[in-house]
Amino acid sequence: MATPLSPQSGPSPSPLKTIAVVGLGTMGTGITEVLAKAGREVIGIDLSEAQTAKALAAVEAATARAVERGRLTEEERAGALGRVRTATDLAAAADADLVIEVAPESYEIKQQIFRALDGIVRPETILATGTNALSVTRLAADSARPERVLGLHFFNPAPAMKLVEVVSSVLTAPQAVAAVTDLAIELGKEPVAVGDRPGFVADGLLFGYLNQAAAMYEAKYASREDIDAAMRLGCGLPMGPLALLDLIGIDTARTVLEAMYAESRDRLHAPAPILKQLSEAGLTGRKSGRGFYTYEAPGSSTVVPDALTPAADGALAPGREVRSVGVAGSGTMASGIAEVFAKAGYDVVLAARSEEKAQAAKARIGTSLTRSVDRGRLTAEAAAQILERITPAGSYDAFAEVDLAVEAIAEDLEIKRQLFATLDKVCKPGAVLATTTSSLPVVACARATSRPQDVIGMHFFNPAPAMKLVEVVRTVLTADDVHATVREVCGRIRKHPVDCGDRAGFIVNALLFPYLNNAIKMVQEHYASLDDIDAAMKLGGGYPMGPFELLDVVGLDVSLAIEKVLHREFREPGLAPAPLLEHLVAAGCLGRKTGRGFREYARR
C-alpha cells in the first residue's frame, strides 16, 4: 500500500547534491529549474545541442519571470543559473549523486540510457526514471544495480505541481527510496510512495477517464466542446478531458493506456481507436498544432476555429414561448431549481404532494435568499421580489397553465412515470415536460405520456443555484422546437447547456463514476491509501476534491446506484461496482450523511 512519505521527525538533509537530468524536453527542463532553485548542482543532458540551448533559455526566462513577480531575488536567480550546466554526452553524469531520466516513453531508449549509465556513474548513484507508463521493475532488472533504480514521477508543469510519486520496484533498496523522498520534500514537493504498475496512482485514474472521454467523442455522443464544458462545470476541473489530452499529447496518452491495458486487460483501458488514428496522422495535440482541437501554431495554447467549431448562432429551430414554470418536488434540488427560475424573472409554481411540503420548500428558498442578502449578493428588496414569484401548491393541478414543467422528485423510474402520466393530463397542450433525472432513461418518462415529443431531460447539478451546468438530454422522440426551447431557457437562467443523448450517466456521471470506482479498486487491492489517492488527484490532477472526499459527499448509496445503472447499460466488466463499495453500503456506511463512509465524520 502507498504510504505517506513525510517522516514524523522531518527529513534529514538529502545527500543528493549533484543531479543529472537526462532528456531536456518540457518535463526535463521543468525539473532542472526546480532543482537549481533548490540549491542543487544540475547537469542537463540531451543528445541535441539545440535542445540543451532551448532548455537553458527556458530556465533563464522562467527565473526572470520569478524575479519580476517577487518570488526570487536577482542574486538567487544568478545563483540558480550558475548551478546549471548542460551537455550532450551521458559521460557528464559521472559525478552525479542522482540521475533523473525523462527521455521518451520507450523501453528501448530508456534501457539504452540505463545500460550506458551503469558504466559511467559511481556504484552508489541512484538512477531514477520519470516514466509514467513503463515498468520500473523491468528497467531496474536490466540495470547492473537494480537496487539503486526507482521511479520519480513529477507532474507537468514541474515547477508548479506539488505531487511527486516515488515508485519502488521489488528490487529497490529502502535507502534509495528514503534519499529520494527527503530530496522531494526539500524541493517543496509532496511525495507519495507507490508500487510499480502502469500509471501509478494519479495517471492510473486519470488516463482511464481521458480514454472514456475520447471514446464518448468518437461515438458522436456529444461534441468535444460539450464534453469539456460538462466536466469543467459539472466537476470543477481546471480543464476538460479532450483539451487535457491535447496538452498531454495524444501519442503519450496512447502509450500510457497501452501499458495499462497490457496489465489490467480492462477494456476501459484499451485505447480508444481515435487516439491511434490521431497519433498516426501526426495530430498529437498542442505540440503539433492540432489534436482534438486546432491551435494557432505548434506549441500554442490558443484554440482557433476549425470545421468542427459550433456556429455562434447554434442554428437551432425557433423555440416555444416560456413565461411560467412548474417545478415538481419538495427536496433540495426542486427548491434550488425553483429559486433559479424565479431569480431569472419567471413565475414559478412549486408543487409537492402536500401543501405543507410545498410551503416548506418555499421556506427553504427564503432561507437561501436571506443568505445571499447577508453576503451582499442580493438586496432585501430583490430577494422579496424573487420569493413573491414562487407560488407553492399541494397538487400538480396547479401546473395547468405553465409553459414548462420540470420534475425533481425521487430517482425512481416508476414514481417518475406516474408523475409524467399526471403531467400529461394536467399540463396544457404545447407545454414542455422536463425531467431532472441523472441516471434513468428519459424516454421511459416520455412514453408515460401521450406527447413524447414534448419530453426532454434537463439535468441540473446540486446545488442548482450555484452550479452552471445543465445537461440537455434529447430522446429519439424529442421535437426540435422542444430542444431549442430548453436551450433558450438555459440562456435566460444563466446556465451553460450541453447536449447529449438519452443513455445512462449522460456526460458527467458516465465519465465521473468509473473514475471513482477505479479509485475504490485501488484501495480494495491495497495498492494505495485513501489519503494518498485523494492527495494525488488534488495535487497531480487539479481535482477540487479527492475521489473519496467526493464519494462521501455524494453518498455511497447514490454512487452505487449510478455504478449499477452504468454497468447494466454498457455491460462492461470494468464498470461493475467495486465490492468494497457494495460492502460499505450494505453496512449502512453511506458517507457524511450517516457519519461514516470511507472516512468517519463528527456527528452534528
Residue pairs with C-beta under 8 A, 6 or more apart in sequence:
1 526
1 527
1 528
1 529
2 192
2 193
2 194
2 195
2 201
2 527
2 528
2 529
2 532
2 533
3 193
3 529
3 532
4 192
4 193
4 529
4 531
4 532
5 166
5 181
5 184
5 185
5 191
5 192
5 193
6 185
6 190
6 191
11 181
11 182
11 185
11 186
12 182
13 182
13 186
14 179
14 182
14 183
14 186
15 97
15 179
16 40
16 97
16 98
16 126
16 179
16 180
16 183
17 40
17 41
17 97
18 40
18 41
18 42
18 43
18 95
18 96
18 97
18 98
19 35
19 40
19 41
19 42
19 43
19 96
19 97
19 98
19 99
19 100
20 42
20 43
20 44
20 45
20 92
20 93
20 96
20 98
20 99
20 100
21 28
21 31
21 32
21 35
21 42
21 43
21 44
21 45
21 99
21 100
21 102
22 28
22 45
22 46
22 90
22 93
22 99
22 100
22 101
22 102
22 103
22 113
23 45
23 46
23 101
23 102
23 103
23 104
23 130
24 32
24 44
24 45
24 46
24 51
24 52
24 54
24 55
24 86
25 51
25 102
26 156
26 157
27 102
27 130
27 154
27 156
27 158
28 44
28 46
28 55
28 100
28 102
28 130
29 44
29 54
29 55
29 58
29 59
30 154
30 156
30 157
30 158
30 159
31 100
31 102
31 130
31 154
31 158
32 42
32 44
32 55
32 59
32 84
33 58
33 59
33 62
33 63
33 80
33 158
33 159
34 154
34 158
34 159
34 187
35 42
35 187
36 42
36 59
36 80
36 81
36 83
36 84
37 63
37 66
37 72
37 76
37 80
37 159
38 186
38 187
38 188
39 79
39 83
40 83
41 83
42 83
42 84
42 85
43 85
43 86
43 87
43 92
43 93
43 96
44 52
44 55
44 56
44 84
44 85
44 86
44 87
45 52
45 86
45 87
45 88
45 89
45 90
45 92
45 93
46 52
46 55
46 86
46 88
47 88
48 88
49 88
52 86
52 87
52 88
53 86
55 86
56 84
56 86
59 80
59 81
59 84
60 81
62 159
63 72
63 77
63 80
63 81
64 77
66 72
66 77
67 73
67 74
67 77
72 80
85 92
90 113
90 116
90 117
90 120
91 120
93 99
93 117
93 120
93 121
94 120
94 121
94 122
95 122
96 121
96 125
97 124
97 125
97 126
98 125
98 126
98 127
98 128
98 179
98 180
98 183
99 117
99 121
99 125
99 126
99 127
99 128
100 128
100 129
100 130
100 152
101 110
101 113
101 114
101 127
101 128
101 129
101 130
102 130
103 109
103 110
103 113
105 131
105 132
105 133
105 134
105 252
105 255
105 256
107 134
107 138
107 139
110 129
110 131
110 134
110 139
111 139
111 142
114 127
114 129
114 139
114 142
114 143
114 149
115 142
115 143
117 125
117 127
118 143
118 144
118 145
121 127
123 145
124 148
125 148
126 148
126 149
126 150
126 176
126 179
126 180
127 143
127 145
127 148
127 149
127 150
128 149
128 150
128 151
128 152
128 180
129 136
129 139
129 149
129 150
129 151
129 152
130 151
130 152
130 153
130 154
131 139
131 151
131 153
132 153
132 198
132 199
132 200
132 203
132 256
133 198
133 199
133 203
133 252
133 255
133 256
133 258
133 259
133 260
134 198
134 259
135 196
135 198
135 259
136 149
136 150
136 151
136 167
136 168
136 169
136 172
136 196
137 169
137 170
137 171
137 196
139 149
140 146
140 149
140 150
140 169
140 171
140 172
141 171
143 149
146 169
146 171
146 172
147 171
147 172
147 173
147 176
148 173
148 176
149 169
149 171
149 172
149 176
150 166
150 167
150 168
150 169
150 172
150 176
150 177
150 180
151 165
151 166
151 167
151 168
151 169
151 196
151 200
152 164
152 165
152 166
152 167
152 180
152 184
153 164
153 165
153 166
153 167
153 200
153 203
154 161
154 164
154 189
155 161
155 163
155 164
155 202
155 539
155 540
156 248
161 539
161 540
162 188
162 189
162 190
162 539
163 189
163 190
163 192
163 202
163 535
163 536
163 539
163 540
164 184
164 187
164 189
164 190
164 191
164 192
165 191
165 192
165 194
165 200
165 201
165 202
165 536
165 540
166 177
166 180
166 181
166 184
166 191
166 192
166 193
166 194
167 194
167 195
167 196
167 200
168 177
168 193
168 194
168 195
168 196
169 196
170 196
177 193
180 191
181 191
181 193
184 190
184 191
185 191
190 535
190 539
192 201
192 528
192 532
192 535
192 536
193 532
194 200
194 201
194 527
194 528
194 532
195 527
197 204
197 263
197 527
198 204
198 256
198 259
198 260
198 262
198 263
199 205
199 206
199 207
199 256
199 259
199 260
201 522
201 527
201 528
201 532
201 533
201 536
201 537
201 540
202 536
202 537
202 540
202 541
203 256
203 540
204 260
204 518
204 522
205 515
205 518
205 519
205 522
205 533
205 536
205 537
205 541
205 547
206 537
206 540
206 541
207 253
207 256
207 257
207 260
207 269
208 260
208 266
208 268
208 269
208 514
208 515
208 518
209 241
209 511
209 512
209 514
209 515
210 241
210 244
210 245
210 248
210 253
211 253
211 257
211 268
211 269
211 270
211 271
211 272
211 275
212 268
212 510
212 511
212 514
213 227
213 231
213 240
213 241
213 242
213 245
213 511
214 241
214 242
214 245
214 272
214 274
214 275
214 292
215 272
215 274
216 222
216 227
216 507
216 510
216 511
217 223
217 224
217 227
217 242
217 274
217 292
218 272
218 273
218 274
221 500
221 501
221 503
221 507
222 230
222 498
222 499
222 500
222 501
222 507
223 308
223 310
223 499
224 242
224 292
224 293
224 308
225 309
225 310
226 498
226 499
226 500
226 507
227 240
227 241
227 242
227 498
227 507
227 511
228 239
228 240
228 241
228 242
228 243
229 240
229 469
229 496
229 498
230 240
230 469
230 471
230 498
230 500
230 507
230 508
231 237
231 240
231 241
231 507
231 508
231 511
231 512
232 238
232 239
232 240
233 461
233 467
233 468
233 469
233 496
234 461
234 467
234 469
234 471
234 507
234 508
234 512
235 508
235 512
235 543
235 544
236 543
236 544
236 545
237 542
237 543
237 544
238 542
239 247
239 542
241 511
242 292
242 293
243 292
243 293
243 303
245 253
245 275
245 285
245 291
245 292
246 285
246 286
246 291
246 292
246 293
246 295
247 285
247 286
247 301
248 285
249 284
249 285
249 286
249 287
250 275
250 278
250 279
250 283
250 284
250 285
250 291
250 292
251 279
251 284
252 284
253 271
253 275
254 271
254 275
254 276
254 279
257 269
257 270
257 271
257 275
258 271
260 266
260 269
261 269
261 270
261 271
266 573
266 574
267 572
267 573
267 574
268 514
268 518
268 572
268 574
268 575
269 574
278 284
278 291
278 292
282 288
283 290
283 291
284 291
285 291
285 292
286 295
286 298
286 299
286 300
286 301
287 298
287 299
288 298
289 295
289 296
289 297
289 298
289 299
289 300
293 303
293 306
294 303
294 304
294 305
294 306
295 301
295 302
295 303
295 304
296 302
296 303
296 304
314 487
316 480
316 483
316 484
316 487
316 488
317 480
317 481
317 483
317 484
318 481
318 484
319 481
319 482
319 484
319 485
319 486
319 487
319 488
319 489
320 403
320 430
320 432
320 481
320 482
320 485
321 403
322 346
322 403
322 404
322 432
322 485
322 488
322 489
323 346
323 347
323 403
324 346
324 347
324 348
324 349
324 401
324 402
324 403
324 404
325 341
325 346
325 347
325 348
325 349
325 402
325 403
325 404
325 405
325 406
326 348
326 349
326 350
326 351
326 396
326 398
326 399
326 402
326 404
326 405
326 406
326 427
327 334
327 337
327 338
327 341
327 348
327 349
327 350
327 351
327 405
327 406
327 408
328 334
328 351
328 352
328 396
328 399
328 405
328 406
328 407
328 408
328 409
328 419
328 423
329 352
329 361
329 407
329 408
329 409
330 350
330 352
330 353
330 357
330 358
330 360
330 361
331 361
331 408
331 409
332 364
332 462
332 463
333 408
333 436
333 460
333 462
333 464
334 350
334 352
334 361
334 408
334 409
335 350
335 361
335 362
335 364
335 365
335 368
336 368
336 460
336 462
336 463
336 464
336 465
337 406
337 408
337 436
337 460
337 464
338 348
338 350
338 361
338 362
338 365
338 390
339 365
339 368
339 369
339 386
339 390
339 464
339 465
340 460
340 464
340 465
340 493
340 495
341 348
341 493
342 348
342 365
342 386
342 387
342 389
342 390
343 386
343 465
343 493
344 492
344 493
344 494
345 389
345 492
346 389
346 492
346 493
347 389
347 391
348 389
348 390
348 391
349 391
349 393
349 398
349 399
349 402
350 358
350 361
350 362
350 365
350 390
350 391
350 392
350 393
351 358
351 392
351 393
351 394
351 395
351 396
351 398
351 399
352 358
352 361
352 392
352 393
352 394
353 394
354 394
355 392
355 393
355 394
356 394
357 394
358 392
358 393
358 394
359 392
361 392
362 387
362 390
362 392
365 387
365 390
366 387
368 465
369 378
369 383
369 386
369 387
370 383
372 378
372 383
373 379
373 380
373 383
378 386
391 398
396 419
396 422
396 423
396 426
397 426
399 405
399 423
399 426
399 427
399 431
400 426
400 427
400 428
401 428
402 427
402 428
402 431
403 430
403 431
403 432
404 431
404 432
404 434
404 485
404 486
404 489
405 423
405 427
405 431
405 432
405 433
405 434
406 434
406 435
406 436
406 458
407 416
407 419
407 420
407 423
407 433
407 434
407 435
407 436
407 445
408 436
408 460
409 415
409 416
409 419
410 416
411 437
411 438
411 439
411 440
411 561
413 440
413 441
413 444
416 435
416 437
416 440
416 444
416 445
416 448
417 444
417 445
417 448
418 448
420 433
420 435
420 445
420 446
420 448
420 449
420 455
421 448
421 449
423 433
423 449
424 433
424 448
424 449
424 450
424 451
427 433
429 451
430 454
431 454
432 454
432 456
432 482
432 485
432 486
433 445
433 449
433 451
433 454
433 455
433 456
434 455
434 456
434 457
434 458
434 486
435 442
435 445
435 455
435 456
435 457
435 458
436 457
436 458
436 459
436 460
437 445
437 457
437 459
438 459
438 505
438 506
438 509
438 562
439 504
439 505
439 509
439 561
439 562
439 565
440 565
441 502
441 504
442 455
442 456
442 457
442 473
442 475
442 502
443 452
443 475
443 476
443 477
443 502
445 455
446 452
446 455
446 475
446 477
446 478
449 455
452 475
452 477
452 478
453 477
453 478
453 479
453 482
454 479
454 482
455 475
455 477
455 478
455 482
456 472
456 473
456 474
456 475
456 478
456 482
456 483
456 486
457 471
457 472
457 473
457 474
457 475
457 502
457 506
458 470
458 471
458 472
458 473
458 486
459 470
459 471
459 472
459 473
459 506
460 467
460 469
460 470
460 495
461 467
461 469
461 470
461 508
468 494
468 495
468 496
469 495
469 496
469 498
469 508
470 490
470 495
470 496
470 497
470 498
471 497
471 498
471 500
471 506
471 507
471 508
472 483
472 486
472 487
472 490
472 497
472 498
472 499
472 500
473 500
473 501
473 502
473 506
474 483
474 499
474 500
474 501
474 502
475 502
476 502
483 499
486 497
487 497
487 499
490 496
490 497
491 497
498 507
500 506
500 507
503 510
503 569
504 510
504 565
504 566
504 568
504 569
504 570
505 511
505 513
505 562
505 565
505 566
505 569
509 562
509 566
510 566
513 559
513 562
513 563
513 566
514 566
514 574
514 575
515 547
516 547
516 550
516 551
516 559
517 563
517 575
517 577
517 578
517 581
519 533
519 537
519 547
519 548
519 551
520 547
520 551
520 578
520 580
520 581
521 578
521 580
522 528
522 533
523 529
523 530
523 533
523 548
523 580
523 598
524 578
524 579
524 580
528 536
530 546
530 548
530 598
530 599
533 546
533 547
533 548
534 545
534 546
534 547
534 548
534 549
535 546
536 546
537 543
537 546
537 547
538 544
538 545
538 546
545 553
548 598
548 599
551 559
551 591
551 597
551 598
552 591
552 592
552 597
552 598
552 599
552 601
553 591
553 592
554 591
555 590
555 591
555 592
555 593
555 597
556 581
556 584
556 585
556 589
556 590
556 591
556 597
556 598
557 585
557 590
559 581
560 577
560 581
560 582
560 585
563 575
563 576
563 577
563 581
564 577
566 575
567 575
567 576
567 577
584 590
584 597
584 598
588 594
589 596
589 597
590 597
591 597
591 598
592 601
595 601
595 602
595 603
